[in-house]
Amino acid sequence: MNNQANHAAHEAEAHLQVEEKSNSVAELQGFCAGIRNFKSAANKAGFVVPPALFDTANRMEPWIRRLDSEEDDGDMECTLELDVLTEFSRILDLLTTSDSYTALEEITQSSIRAKKDFLYSEAKSARDLFWIRGWHRGFTWVKTAIKELYYWKSVKEQQAAKRAKEKASELPFGDDVA
């Protein structure tokens, strides 16, 4: 997941090179900082995030991607097969019930509260709002990706059940034979 977060951060860094609007620059900078802060929080919580994974050069193509990269709300696809998603969700179930994950959730909530406090008490410009919005998106990127993987697992299970039902209805025996 960290390699995929690095991919998202790398894309944000690439957009930073050409972005001209200061609010958009702030949001992209915040996003990159949020991903770095998440990795640091994961280390504090007991997960081992090797220093090499803090570099966005260590990345991999996302498993869930937008079909039309120009649209924010475009159609999505998941490149993982159902058996891989099933195994991955089993691992995620173990991971998300661990003490380290509970500690990470506490650190996450504490970090988000600190950013909200900053926003309400010390922020001086709209740029701060955009930076924190990007930071929040980056900081919660992995949690959002986990939810998306569970969603795609259920979609692929439904598709598999539908295919199995269609295939069974094509058999010459009828529905009464199991």
C-alpha positions as CSV (number, residue, x, y, z in Angstrom):
1,M,0.0,0.0,0.0
2,N,2.9,2.3,0.7
3,N,4.2,1.8,-2.8
4,Q,0.8,2.8,-4.2
5,A,0.7,5.8,-1.9
6,N,4.1,6.7,-3.3
7,H,2.6,6.5,-6.8
8,A,-0.2,9.0,-5.8
9,A,2.4,11.3,-4.2
10,H,4.6,11.0,-7.3
11,E,1.7,12.1,-9.5
12,A,1.0,15.0,-7.2
13,E,4.7,16.0,-7.4
14,A,4.4,15.9,-11.2
15,H,1.3,18.1,-11.1
16,L,3.2,20.5,-8.9
17,Q,5.7,21.1,-11.7
18,V,3.1,22.6,-14.0
19,E,0.4,24.0,-11.6
20,E,0.2,27.7,-11.5
21,K,-2.7,28.4,-9.1
22,S,-1.4,29.0,-5.6
23,N,-4.4,27.3,-3.9
24,S,-3.9,24.2,-6.1
25,V,-0.1,24.2,-5.4
26,A,-0.9,24.4,-1.7
27,E,-3.3,21.5,-1.9
28,L,-0.8,19.3,-3.8
29,Q,2.0,20.2,-1.3
30,G,-0.3,19.3,1.5
31,F,-1.2,16.0,-0.1
32,C,2.5,15.0,-0.4
33,A,3.1,16.1,3.2
34,G,0.1,14.1,4.3
35,I,1.4,10.9,2.8
36,R,4.8,11.5,4.4
37,N,3.2,12.2,7.7
38,F,1.1,9.1,7.5
39,K,4.2,6.9,7.0
40,S,5.8,8.6,10.0
41,A,2.6,8.0,12.0
42,A,2.6,4.3,10.9
43,N,6.2,4.0,12.2
44,K,5.2,5.5,15.5
45,A,2.3,3.1,15.8
46,G,4.5,0.1,15.4
47,F,4.4,-0.6,11.7
48,V,7.8,-0.9,10.0
49,V,8.0,1.6,7.1
50,P,11.5,1.3,5.7
51,P,13.2,4.6,4.9
52,A,13.3,3.6,1.3
53,L,9.5,3.8,1.2
54,F,9.6,7.5,2.1
55,D,11.0,8.1,-1.4
56,T,8.4,8.3,-4.1
57,A,10.7,6.6,-6.5
58,N,9.7,3.4,-4.8
59,R,6.2,3.1,-6.2
60,M,3.9,0.8,-8.1
61,E,0.9,1.1,-10.3
62,P,-2.3,1.4,-8.4
63,W,-4.6,-1.5,-8.2
64,I,-7.6,0.8,-8.4
65,R,-7.4,3.4,-11.1
66,R,-9.6,5.9,-12.9
67,L,-10.4,4.9,-16.5
68,D,-10.6,8.6,-17.6
69,S,-7.8,10.5,-15.9
70,E,-9.2,13.8,-16.8
71,E,-12.4,13.4,-14.7
72,D,-12.3,13.4,-10.9
73,D,-15.6,11.4,-10.8
74,G,-14.8,9.1,-13.8
75,D,-15.3,5.4,-13.9
76,M,-12.9,3.3,-11.9
77,E,-11.5,-0.2,-12.3
78,C,-9.7,-2.7,-10.1
79,T,-6.9,-4.7,-11.7
80,L,-6.8,-7.4,-9.0
81,E,-8.6,-10.7,-9.5
82,L,-11.2,-11.9,-7.0
83,D,-8.9,-14.6,-5.5
84,V,-6.2,-11.9,-4.9
85,L,-8.7,-9.5,-3.4
86,T,-10.0,-12.3,-1.1
87,E,-6.5,-13.1,0.2
88,F,-5.6,-9.4,0.5
89,S,-8.8,-8.7,2.4
90,R,-8.0,-11.5,4.8
91,I,-4.6,-10.0,5.5
92,L,-6.2,-6.5,5.9
93,D,-8.7,-8.0,8.4
94,L,-5.8,-9.2,10.5
95,L,-4.0,-5.9,10.1
96,T,-6.9,-3.7,10.9
97,T,-7.7,-5.6,14.1
98,S,-4.1,-5.4,15.4
99,D,-2.9,-3.2,18.3
100,S,-0.6,-1.3,15.9
101,Y,-3.6,-0.4,13.8
102,T,-5.5,0.8,16.8
103,A,-2.5,2.9,17.8
104,L,-2.3,4.3,14.2
105,E,-6.0,5.2,14.3
106,E,-5.4,7.1,17.6
107,I,-2.4,8.9,16.1
108,T,-4.5,9.7,13.0
109,Q,-7.3,11.2,15.0
110,S,-4.9,13.2,17.1
111,S,-3.1,14.5,14.0
112,I,-6.3,15.5,12.3
113,R,-7.5,17.3,15.5
114,A,-4.1,19.2,15.6
115,K,-4.6,20.3,11.9
116,K,-8.1,21.4,12.6
117,D,-7.0,23.4,15.7
118,F,-4.3,25.0,13.5
119,L,-6.8,25.8,10.9
120,Y,-9.2,27.5,13.3
121,S,-6.7,29.3,15.5
122,E,-3.6,30.1,13.4
123,A,-4.5,29.9,9.7
124,K,-4.0,33.2,8.0
125,S,-5.1,32.6,4.5
126,A,-7.2,30.5,2.2
127,R,-3.9,28.8,1.1
128,D,-3.7,27.3,4.6
129,L,-7.2,25.7,4.1
130,F,-6.2,24.2,0.7
131,W,-2.9,22.9,2.2
132,I,-4.7,21.2,5.1
133,R,-7.4,19.8,2.7
134,G,-4.6,18.2,0.6
135,W,-2.8,17.1,3.8
136,H,-6.0,15.3,5.0
137,R,-6.5,13.6,1.6
138,G,-2.9,12.4,1.7
139,F,-2.9,11.4,5.4
140,T,-6.0,9.3,4.9
141,W,-5.1,7.9,1.5
142,V,-4.2,4.4,2.8
143,K,-7.4,4.1,4.8
144,T,-9.4,5.2,1.8
145,A,-7.6,2.7,-0.4
146,I,-8.4,-0.1,2.1
147,K,-12.1,0.8,1.9
148,E,-11.9,0.8,-1.9
149,L,-10.3,-2.7,-1.9
150,Y,-13.2,-4.0,0.3
151,Y,-15.7,-2.4,-2.0
152,W,-14.1,-3.9,-5.1
153,K,-14.0,-7.3,-3.5
154,S,-17.8,-7.2,-3.0
155,V,-18.2,-6.0,-6.6
156,K,-16.1,-8.8,-8.0
157,E,-17.9,-11.4,-5.7
158,Q,-21.3,-10.2,-7.1
159,Q,-19.9,-10.4,-10.7
160,A,-18.7,-13.9,-10.0
161,A,-22.0,-15.0,-8.5
162,K,-23.8,-13.5,-11.5
163,R,-21.5,-15.4,-14.0
164,A,-22.0,-18.6,-12.0
165,K,-25.7,-18.2,-12.1
166,E,-25.7,-17.5,-15.9
167,K,-23.5,-20.4,-16.5
168,A,-25.7,-22.7,-14.4
169,S,-28.8,-21.6,-16.4
170,E,-27.1,-22.5,-19.6
171,L,-26.7,-26.1,-18.5
172,P,-29.3,-28.5,-20.0
173,F,-30.2,-30.0,-16.6
174,G,-32.3,-27.2,-15.3
175,D,-32.2,-25.4,-11.9
176,D,-33.3,-28.4,-9.8
177,V,-29.9,-30.2,-10.1
178,A,-27.2,-29.1,-7.7
